[in-house]
Amino acid sequence: MPHDDIRHLLQRRDLAATRYRAAVSRQLGLGDSEMLAVAHLAQRGRLTPGELGHLLDLSSGGVSALVQRLEEHGHIVREPHPTDGRSNVVRLSPPMIERTGHALSPLVTDLDRVIETFDDEQRRAIVAFLTRAAELSEQHADRAYAQLSGGARPAPTTPVPSLWG
């Protein structure tokens, strides 16, 4: 299969995922930034407001307003930071985890069905490729932001199970 075909399919998947996220965000009554915050929290579990603002490219005032909105609507919970008594972390609230999980479960179920059609060796190859594709996408996102701001913007790397996993 030519490289162009694979790149085209990745782009097609990215565009479909963007459309899907927009539709789910409307179902959940969230704006774009709010939905991206929910997605990052679903993937990473807990983040400081600063880490969340970094991932969303928001100022400290912007992330404060976003966190306050999400908290007021019961979408997130704010907790003391486990190691820094001066800071706090935010995580998705149980009702938001349930609502988001319910909205995403049809896609997750369909993806699981497709994954089951591959043998272990094929799944390992797919995981290896997608891992590297995700790493490259993250690296290029960091580089693009660094070019805008004149400095590097490494993403937080705390691995946490995802609603999408």
C-alpha positions, 0 to 999 in steps of 0.5 A: 500500500503506498504511503499516500494511501495511509496518510490520506486515511489518517487525514480522513480519520482526523477530519472525521474525529473532529466532526464527531467531537463537535457533534458529541460536544453539542450533545453534551452542551459543551463549547469547543474548549470545554470539550477539548478540556473534557477530552484531555481530562478523560485521557490523563485523569487529573491535571493542574489548571496550568497543565490544562491551560498549556494543553489548550493554549489558554492564558491563566485567566482563560483557563481559570474561567474555563475551569470555573465554568466546568466546575459550576456545571458539575462537569469537573471536580477540583481537588487538592494537589497530591504533592503540592499543597499550594496547588489543586488538580481537576478531574472529570466528575462521575456524572460527566464520565457517565455522560461522556461514556454514554455518548462515546460508547457506540463508537467504542463498541464498533471499534472493539468489533473491528479490533477483534477481527485482527490477530495478535500480530496484526494488533501489535503492528497497528499499536506500534504504528498508531503509537508512533503516529501519535508521538509524531503528531504530539511532537509536531504540535509542540514544535508548531506552538514553539514557533508561535511562542518562541519556546518549547511547550512539552505536554504533560506526560502522566499516563492515565486510562482514557474513556476512549481506551 
